[in-house]
Amino acid sequence: MSGRLVKTVLGAGLLSLCFPLAAAQYDILIRGGEVIDGTGKPAVSADVGIKDGIIVAMGKLSASDAAQVIQADGLVVSPGFIDLHSHAERSAATQPGLENLVQQGITTILGGNCGFSPVHTGEFLGEAATTPLGPNLALLVGHNDVRREVMGEAGRLATQDEVKAMQALVAKAMEEGAFGLSTGLKYVPGVYSDYAEVKALAGTAHQYGGIFTSHMRDEGALITEALEEVIAISEDTGIPVHVSHHKLVGLPNWGHSETTLGMITAAREKGMDVTLDQYPYTASSTRFSILFPPWSLAGGHGEVLKRLGDPATRAKVKAGIEKNIREDRGGGDPERLQIAHFAANPEWDGLTFGQVLAQQGRAQTLANAAELAMEIEELGGAQGIFHAIDEKDVAQIMAYPFTSVATDTAGAIPGEGNPHPRSYGSYPRVLGRYVREQGTLTLPEAIHKMTALPAQRMDLTDRGKLAEQYRADIVIFDPRTVIDNATFTAPHQYPTGIEYILVNGVVVKTPQGMTGQHAGEILTHRAGKV
């Protein structure tokens, strides 16, 4: 047989065969796997043929028609996972592979969440397009940064002119490819906005066919009021609403997911398009400033230091922090507050507040934990992990039909800090622990929540399913072994059981490891006024 030598991937090895290159119908043929297409349907035995980054055939296909064959016997072939709640957009420039995400099977990320994003979408995406990308990258425009661009960190309501200026920035971002507006109404400066401001900006995003994603004002004692606000925005503007990282924080609030999910169901039954996402852990992660009363953070770090330097004001701040530790994010115990990364003293990374207080010979009281939070903030602040979520709520939210799996994380550098294990393990954790071990979801249900469901939320028409003419973003994993390995004390561990990953038809991971290929693309929303 004449022709140039080509390589065929068979299981974990490479086998050289001679095929005429011109005769190859497929660049890659995935053969012998159990295909779960993302729609929620059961697995079927089928081969998948890929040409020029596109799935061009499915069924019983001939290996002789392929330049490269991936033998997937005993493995599941799935669409690539789509992370609706990512903070990795800025990491893409310094960590082109975003390996901690891709090794989970994530092939597309939607960044700009919780109200934080590049304000100038077109400029940012243009620069990102010159950087080798691991996963495909899409972007939301964030309310916090839009507000900061217009009025800094002022702790007051916006004027009509300021709202109009913010609307102009949102409109520009939508025209440049943003998929919608995100809010972080628990954070500065979005926490100082009112309903009218958020509604106006959501209405602008809706004019361009965008979505509204929200880190709500509260996820604890006031969660029902916070959820009522975002549902009302959907009802008043018509915009599709997506609740970010839905959870119930604080021991007094455990078990209320039945109420919140009931509210979402009622809204959907009234015709509103409300969905949500979740990371599969009983701890959240953000900066320790989340424990501070919002008024104490107005004006930026310099103003915070002035308040903490005044004994009377410091006492008021401390009382607010202590309340939040007792009733909300702090979980009622210094041991539930863990330091993820503290630049001023990296030796504390991974330690709990209880452990730090013990090292210092201080009693492990909520008052001392509040004092420690202020001391950390005075030294520049730190990223924390907050163990304050109930496992029953996690499972109930996960099983809800309109919940997508997500990470709520950025890029991670192995060995740097002690990040939340979701940075390495979110998707394999669902597949291993919640599907195989606990049966919270069936495998087709879980994959649907990782693929077609988030693709539908983003209005992607060529990703999220295994079907002809869809982009070849594909994950091949072993359902018998797939599992997360990252833990809260040893987070820098990649998962087990994810064998192959393809991004836009390029193999970026094999059983031997990452291939060094970066095939991610910039995804832009098809902006057009509705």
Buried (B, 14 or more C-beta within 10 A) or exposed (E): EEEEEBEBBBBEEEEEBEBEEEEBBBBBBBBBBBBBBBBBEEBBEBBBBBBEBBBBBBEEBEBEBBBBBBBBEEBBBBBBBBBBBBBBBBBBBEBBBBBBBBBBBBBBBBBBBBBBBBBBBBEBBEEBEEBEBBBBBBBBBBBBBBBBEBBEBBBEEBEEEBBEBBBEBBBBBBBBBBBBBBBBBBBBBBBBBEEEBBBBBBBBBBBBBBBBBBBBBBBBBBBEEBBBBBBBBBBEBBBBBBBBBBBBBBBBBBEBBEEBBEBBBEBBEEEBBBBBBBBBBBBBBBBBBBBBBBEBBBBBBEBBEEBBEEEEEBEBBBEBBBBBBBBBBBBBBBBBBBBBBBEEEBEBBBBBBBBBBBEEEBEBEBBBBBBBBBEBBBEEBBBBBBBBBBEBBBBBBBBBEBBBBBBBBBBBEEEEBBBBBBBBBBBBBBBBBBBBEEEBBEBBBBBBBBBBBBBBBBBBEBBBBBBEEBBBBBBBBBBEBBBBBBEBEEBBBBBBBBBBBBBBBBBBBBEEEBBEBBBBBBBBBEBEEE
